[in-house]
Amino acid sequence: MNGSGVDSTLAALADPTRRAVIDLLSKRPHRAGELAGMLALTPPALSRHLRVLKKSGLVRDEEPADDARVRLYRLQPEAFGPLHDWVGAISALWTGQLEAFKAHAERRGRR
């Protein structure tokens, strides 16, 4: 597993504003101005958050075919893969640990 991918994803998602951006983009792509308005942020403040999200690979921007002056931001779902895999591995570990504890407790309870 690539730890640096998980690290950059977690660092990007550590900020509640960036998580709010991710939530909005999970519904559909948005222009930066829309995001700023929905989150009550100034354009420079939003730009800083978008820069972090783009650097982590979670978000990308593109020019719509009909207007080259606008940037449209969208999620990069594949960038969440390493985090998903890591959480799955940790979840499997804890599930195994809890099942082993349950089996041990049930064996002791029968004695």
Rosetta blueprint (number, residue, H / E / L):
1 M L
2 N L
3 G H
4 S H
5 G H
6 V H
7 D H
8 S H
9 T H
10 L H
11 A H
12 A H
13 L H
14 A L
15 D L
16 P H
17 T H
18 R H
19 R H
20 A H
21 V H
22 I H
23 D H
24 L H
25 L H
26 S H
27 K H
28 R L
29 P L
30 H E
31 R E
32 A H
33 G H
34 E H
35 L H
36 A H
37 G H
38 M H
39 L H
40 A L
41 L L
42 T L
43 P H
44 P H
45 A H
46 L H
47 S H
48 R H
49 H H
50 L H
51 R H
52 V H
53 L H
54 K H
55 K H
56 S H
57 G L
58 L L
59 V E
60 R E
61 D E
62 E E
63 E L
64 P L
65 A L
66 D L
67 D L
68 A L
69 R L
70 V L
71 R L
72 L E
73 Y E
74 R E
75 L E
76 Q L
77 P H
78 E H
79 A H
80 F H
81 G H
82 P H
83 L H
84 H H
85 D H
86 W H
87 V H
88 G H
89 A H
90 I H
91 S H
92 A H
93 L H
94 W H
95 T H
96 G H
97 Q H
98 L H
99 E H
100 A H
101 F H
102 K H
103 A H
104 H H
105 A H
106 E H
107 R H
108 R H
109 G H
110 R H
111 R L
